[in-house]
Amino acid sequence: MNLVVDELNPNTRCVRLSGRLDLKGSGEIDLRFTSLTATDAKDILVDMSGVDFLASIGMRMLLTCAKAKSARGAQMVLFGMQPMVKEALDTAGISSLMPTFADEGSALEGLKA
């Protein structure tokens, strides 16, 4: 699992993920992802376009960090999911708990709304 961070502006960070967000992949990035997403009041965009598999442990990591972000008065949104990943999120009901968008531009607009 690979994780790359872009500071989009002083209040917004984009975390770009690629690989399999399964038990092994989640374990590889969990601590770094959590420290980048859950520990401050910046809004977070998570680029999921490079994630080709999403297991329940990956969903748990995303939800836990989104809840921590919300408690700090900020948001975490997902964008760019591949069809199989989007289907997994929809089936698990995650997309009703955490905003999802087709691309980075619409995710940025969603944060402003």
C-alpha positions as CSV (number, residue, x, y, z in Angstrom):
1,M,0.0,0.0,0.0
2,N,1.3,3.4,-0.9
3,L,0.4,6.8,0.6
4,V,1.3,10.2,-0.8
5,V,0.3,13.6,0.8
6,D,-0.4,16.9,-0.9
7,E,-1.1,20.1,1.1
8,L,-3.7,21.7,-1.2
9,N,-4.0,24.9,1.0
10,P,-3.5,25.8,4.6
11,N,-6.8,24.2,5.6
12,T,-7.0,21.2,3.2
13,R,-4.8,18.1,2.7
14,C,-5.1,15.4,0.1
15,V,-4.0,11.9,0.9
16,R,-3.5,9.7,-2.2
17,L,-3.8,6.0,-1.7
18,S,-2.8,3.2,-4.1
19,G,-2.7,-0.6,-3.7
20,R,-4.9,-3.0,-1.8
21,L,-6.6,-1.7,1.4
22,D,-6.8,-5.1,2.9
23,L,-5.4,-6.5,6.2
24,K,-1.8,-6.2,5.0
25,G,-2.2,-2.8,3.2
26,S,-4.1,-1.2,6.1
27,G,-1.5,-2.4,8.5
28,E,1.2,-0.8,6.4
29,I,-0.3,2.7,6.4
30,D,-2.7,2.7,9.4
31,L,-0.4,4.7,11.8
32,R,0.7,7.2,9.2
33,F,-2.8,7.6,7.7
34,T,-4.3,8.2,11.1
35,S,-1.7,10.8,12.1
36,L,-2.2,12.6,8.8
37,T,-6.0,12.6,8.9
38,A,-7.3,12.5,12.5
39,T,-5.0,14.7,14.5
40,D,-5.7,18.2,13.4
41,A,-8.6,20.4,12.1
42,K,-7.7,20.3,8.4
43,D,-10.2,19.0,5.9
44,I,-9.0,15.8,4.2
45,L,-9.6,14.6,0.7
46,V,-8.8,10.9,0.2
47,D,-7.9,10.0,-3.4
48,M,-9.1,6.4,-3.7
49,S,-8.4,6.2,-7.5
50,G,-5.4,3.9,-7.0
51,V,-7.1,1.6,-4.6
52,D,-8.0,-1.6,-6.4
53,F,-9.4,-3.6,-3.5
54,L,-11.1,-2.6,-0.2
55,A,-11.7,-4.9,2.7
56,S,-13.7,-4.3,5.8
57,I,-10.5,-3.5,7.8
58,G,-9.8,-0.7,5.3
59,M,-13.3,0.6,5.7
60,R,-12.9,0.6,9.4
61,M,-9.7,2.6,9.2
62,L,-11.4,5.2,6.9
63,L,-14.5,5.5,9.2
64,T,-12.5,5.8,12.4
65,C,-10.4,8.6,11.0
66,A,-13.5,10.3,9.5
67,K,-15.2,10.3,12.9
68,A,-12.1,11.7,14.6
69,K,-11.9,14.4,11.9
70,S,-15.6,15.3,12.5
71,A,-14.9,15.6,16.3
72,R,-12.3,18.2,15.5
73,G,-14.8,20.2,13.4
74,A,-13.5,19.2,10.0
75,Q,-14.4,16.8,7.3
76,M,-12.9,13.8,5.5
77,V,-14.3,13.0,2.0
78,L,-13.4,10.2,-0.5
79,F,-13.1,10.6,-4.2
80,G,-12.2,8.7,-7.4
81,M,-13.2,5.2,-6.3
82,Q,-12.9,2.4,-8.9
83,P,-16.2,0.6,-9.5
84,M,-15.5,-2.4,-7.3
85,V,-14.3,-0.2,-4.4
86,K,-17.4,2.1,-4.8
87,E,-19.7,-1.0,-4.8
88,A,-18.0,-2.2,-1.6
89,L,-18.5,1.2,0.1
90,D,-22.2,1.4,-1.1
91,T,-22.9,-2.2,0.0
92,A,-21.4,-1.6,3.5
93,G,-23.3,1.7,3.9
94,I,-20.1,3.7,4.2
95,S,-21.0,6.1,1.4
96,S,-24.0,7.2,3.5
97,L,-21.7,8.0,6.4
98,M,-18.9,9.6,4.6
99,P,-19.2,11.9,1.5
100,T,-18.0,10.4,-1.7
101,F,-17.3,12.2,-5.0
102,A,-16.3,11.3,-8.5
103,D,-13.2,13.4,-8.8
104,E,-11.0,15.9,-6.9
105,G,-12.7,19.0,-8.2
106,S,-16.2,17.9,-7.0
107,A,-14.7,16.7,-3.7
108,L,-13.2,20.2,-3.1
109,E,-16.6,21.8,-4.0
110,G,-18.3,19.4,-1.6
111,L,-16.1,20.6,1.2
112,K,-17.1,24.2,0.5
113,A,-20.8,23.3,0.6
